[in-house]
């Protein structure tokens, strides 16, 4: 593993999660035009894209290790999951861990809200995170 140094910066930066905000330092925008720029031959955009796919794979593998291999599925979500090109780049890094499912869209906040409402309505119990591994 080597530290990521991009475009003369001495700052190390992982492109994982909150992809839009983390693309900005490299490409100067939060907009998802990276594939258009790659298609136009932009080598910098290609490097950032490849690095993003690599980092998603790296972090997914790290999470699988922490879970001691007890992974039921790898879920790829968020706005970037609409990119079939990104998903194609990420799959080889993660599909060996568990079945890989793609849910494009940014519904995470809705899912969190619905979960809280179920607890408040006493439809399910809250689960307290203790840091203890509960898997098999």
C-alpha positions as CSV (number, residue, x, y, z in Angstrom):
1,X,0.0,0.0,0.0
2,X,1.3,3.4,-0.8
3,X,0.2,6.9,0.4
4,X,-1.9,8.7,-2.1
5,X,-0.3,11.9,-3.4
6,X,-2.1,13.6,-6.2
7,X,-1.1,16.6,-8.3
8,X,1.8,17.7,-6.3
9,X,-0.1,17.8,-3.0
10,X,1.5,16.6,0.1
11,X,-1.9,15.9,1.7
12,X,-3.0,12.3,1.8
13,X,-6.7,11.9,0.9
14,X,-8.9,8.9,0.6
15,X,-11.7,9.1,-1.9
16,X,-14.3,7.1,0.0
17,X,-17.8,8.1,1.1
18,X,-19.1,11.6,0.4
19,X,-17.6,11.3,-3.0
20,X,-18.8,14.6,-4.3
21,X,-17.1,16.6,-1.5
22,X,-13.9,14.7,-1.9
23,X,-13.7,15.0,-5.7
24,X,-13.7,18.8,-5.4
25,X,-10.0,19.2,-4.2
26,X,-8.8,17.2,-7.3
27,X,-11.2,18.4,-10.0
28,X,-12.4,21.8,-8.7
29,X,-16.1,20.8,-8.7
30,X,-18.6,18.7,-6.9
31,X,-20.5,18.0,-10.1
32,X,-20.4,14.5,-11.4
33,X,-18.8,15.2,-14.8
34,X,-15.8,13.0,-14.3
35,X,-16.9,10.4,-16.9
36,X,-17.4,13.2,-19.5
37,X,-13.9,14.5,-18.8
38,X,-12.4,11.0,-19.0
39,X,-14.2,10.5,-22.4
40,X,-12.6,13.8,-23.6
41,X,-9.2,12.4,-22.7
42,X,-8.6,14.2,-19.3
43,X,-5.9,12.1,-17.6
44,X,-6.4,13.8,-14.3
45,X,-10.1,12.9,-14.3
46,X,-9.1,9.2,-15.1
47,X,-6.6,9.1,-12.3
48,X,-9.2,10.4,-9.8
49,X,-11.8,8.0,-11.1
50,X,-9.5,5.0,-10.8
51,X,-8.4,6.1,-7.4
52,X,-12.0,6.4,-6.2
53,X,-12.8,2.9,-7.4
54,X,-9.6,1.6,-5.7
55,X,-10.4,3.3,-2.4
56,X,-13.9,2.0,-2.4
57,X,-12.5,-1.5,-2.9
58,X,-9.8,-0.9,-0.3
59,X,-12.2,0.3,2.4
60,X,-14.8,-2.4,1.6
61,X,-12.1,-5.0,2.2
62,X,-11.0,-3.3,5.4
63,X,-14.6,-3.5,6.6
64,X,-14.9,-7.1,5.7
65,X,-11.7,-7.8,7.7
66,X,-13.2,-6.0,10.8
67,X,-16.3,-8.1,10.4
68,X,-14.1,-11.2,10.3
69,X,-15.4,-12.2,7.0
70,X,-19.0,-12.4,8.2
71,X,-20.4,-10.3,5.3
72,X,-23.9,-11.1,3.9
73,X,-23.7,-8.7,1.1
74,X,-21.8,-5.7,-0.2
75,X,-24.2,-2.8,-0.9
76,X,-23.1,0.0,-3.3
77,X,-25.3,3.0,-2.8
78,X,-25.5,6.7,-3.4
79,X,-25.5,8.9,-6.4
80,X,-22.2,7.5,-7.8
81,X,-23.9,4.0,-7.9
82,X,-25.8,5.3,-11.0
83,X,-22.4,5.1,-12.8
84,X,-22.2,1.7,-14.5
85,X,-18.6,2.5,-15.3
86,X,-17.7,3.0,-11.6
87,X,-19.6,-0.1,-10.6
88,X,-17.8,-2.1,-13.2
89,X,-14.4,-0.8,-11.8
90,X,-15.4,-1.5,-8.2
91,X,-16.9,-5.0,-8.6
92,X,-13.6,-6.9,-9.0
93,X,-12.3,-5.4,-5.8
94,X,-15.4,-6.4,-3.7
95,X,-17.5,-9.2,-5.3
96,X,-15.2,-11.9,-3.9
97,X,-16.3,-10.8,-0.3
98,X,-20.0,-11.4,-0.7
99,X,-22.8,-10.9,-3.3
100,X,-22.6,-7.4,-4.5
101,X,-25.9,-5.4,-4.8
102,X,-26.3,-2.0,-6.3
103,X,-28.9,0.5,-5.0
104,X,-28.4,3.8,-6.9
105,X,-29.7,6.9,-5.2
106,X,-29.3,8.9,-2.1
107,X,-32.0,7.4,0.1
108,X,-29.8,6.9,3.2
109,X,-31.3,9.8,5.2
110,X,-34.8,8.5,4.4
111,X,-33.9,5.0,5.6
112,X,-32.4,6.4,8.8
113,X,-35.5,8.6,9.4
114,X,-37.8,5.6,8.8
115,X,-35.8,3.5,11.2
116,X,-36.1,6.1,13.9
117,X,-39.8,6.4,13.3
118,X,-40.2,2.7,13.7
119,X,-38.5,2.8,17.1
120,X,-40.6,5.8,18.2
121,X,-43.8,4.1,17.1
122,X,-42.5,1.0,19.1
123,X,-42.7,-1.1,15.9
124,X,-39.2,-2.3,16.7
125,X,-36.6,-1.9,19.4
126,X,-33.6,0.3,19.2
127,X,-30.3,-1.5,19.1
128,X,-27.5,-0.1,21.2
129,X,-24.0,-0.2,19.6
130,X,-21.6,-1.6,22.2
131,X,-18.7,-2.3,20.0
132,X,-19.1,-6.1,20.7
133,X,-19.1,-8.4,17.7
134,X,-22.5,-10.2,17.5
135,X,-21.9,-12.2,14.3
136,X,-21.5,-15.9,13.9
